[in-house]
Amino acid sequence: MTDAAWRTSTYTNGDGGDCVEIADDLPGIVPVRDTKDRTRATLIFGSGAWGRFVSAVKSEALRA
């Protein structure tokens, strides 16, 4: 994952805490890591599962 192009969530607060980063454009997977400790294990999700998760979060945010 060292060559992955990571991006920080758009919901991050300015200091980079309490947030996640994801790596885009990897076929079939979405790696996720903690912005507070990038040396810890990276979580790998299938792209379909990640898409359903993001849709559910967006749907819930619209209800709030």
C-alpha positions in Angstrom: 0.0 0.0 0.0 3.0 2.3 0.0 2.4 3.3 -3.6 -1.3 3.9 -3.1 -2.7 7.4 -3.7 -4.4 8.2 -0.4 -7.0 10.9 0.2 -8.4 12.1 3.4 -12.1 12.1 4.1 -13.9 15.4 3.2 -15.3 15.3 6.8 -11.9 15.6 8.5 -11.4 18.5 10.9 -8.5 20.7 10.1 -6.0 18.9 12.4 -6.4 15.5 10.7 -7.7 13.8 13.8 -10.6 11.4 14.1 -10.7 10.6 10.4 -9.8 8.1 7.8 -8.0 8.0 4.4 -8.9 5.8 1.5 -7.0 4.9 -1.6 -8.9 5.2 -4.9 -8.5 3.5 -8.2 -7.4 0.0 -7.0 -9.5 -2.6 -8.9 -12.1 -4.3 -6.7 -10.8 -3.1 -3.4 -10.9 0.0 -1.2 -8.0 0.3 1.4 -8.9 2.4 4.5 -6.5 3.6 7.2 -6.5 5.8 10.2 -5.1 9.3 9.8 -3.8 9.4 13.3 -1.5 6.4 12.9 -0.8 5.5 9.3 1.7 2.8 10.3 -1.1 0.6 11.7 -2.8 -2.1 9.6 -4.8 -1.0 6.6 -8.3 -2.4 6.3 -9.3 -3.7 2.9 -12.9 -3.7 1.8 -14.4 -5.0 -1.4 -15.5 -2.1 -3.7 -19.2 -3.3 -3.6 -19.2 -3.4 0.2 -17.5 0.0 0.4 -20.1 1.5 -2.0 -23.0 0.2 0.1 -21.4 1.5 3.3 -20.9 5.0 1.7 -24.5 5.0 0.4 -25.9 4.1 3.8 -23.8 6.8 5.6 -25.0 9.4 3.0 -28.6 8.3 3.4 -28.4 8.5 7.2 -26.8 12.0 7.0 -29.6 13.3 4.9 -32.1 12.1 7.6 -30.3 14.0 10.4 
